[in-house]
């Protein structure tokens, strides 16, 4: 019953009202926008991620896999630190908090470009030279197919993988909608995203495990373009809480066994299980073809996301809004 409710739950009246005003899952001016990276940030592992590629390789495709437990797997891949940070920001912020995903995947953008033709226009955001694609938010009832429904059939496998984890995070955060996704083949650009969403750049923050390297490449003189790139601990098999790792591994072993994957798709098996360049914290398949997500031998303590910098600058719109709210509350109690 719990799993089946994933497919039928509708958005709340409050979200319906906001969507009517701003567009489905699209932030308005006056919102705090959290841009969340995907791989090793919002979700476990790389390539958004190799676990889903293995499930698809074993079943033939994600759509041929056990759908109810596939949706549960998408939710189990979500980073609990994101939920903690989101809950805290909702409590502290004087502005409505919105989630938008921002991922760097040149192969996805390149394949979308190759699909362009009379029947499909690649949804680049302006300027088109940025190599950034904006995929709209969708209702939860559309599940993970909300992204692939916006693109040609050739993009189904890539966008279904993206959609499954973004949908899983949305379920975990109780958003009531599945967020929009920016996919870029170039540098991450907060000003560009803020301009496209129609919100002040001072209210846009990027949480990314590679924020430091992104910030080093920024050419934008606007202070927010660097200061609002916030680093987080990579989320992988070393940092996932052991309870979450054991839960995920049990689900995978029970509902997505990998027997026969080596014979069906040896290139995928070789890449996932036998490639020595993959570090232990990022592999999920043993050389013997078994799931290995729970790895207590390499476990390290997880670090909560630092949200203090969201409120650290009194000159920022968010800090000013928070100060105004605190003044109002103080006046009411005095």
Protein Blocks (a to p, Z undefined) as FASTA:
>chain_A
ZZmmmmmoccdfklmmmmmmnoghiacehiacddddfehplpgcehiiaklmmmmmmnop
aklmcfklmmmmmmmmpcfklmmmmmmmmmmpmbdcddddddddfklmmmmmmmgcfkbc
cfbdddfklopacdddddfklmmmlmmmmpcfklmmmmmmmmmmmmmmmmmnonopacdd
dddfbdcdfklmmmmnopafklcccddfklmmmmmmpcbfblklmmmmccdddddfklgc
fklmmmmmmmmmmmmccehklmmmmmlmmmmmmmmkbcfklccbdfkopacfbcfklgcc
dddddfklmmmpmkbmklmmmmmmmmmmmmmmZZ
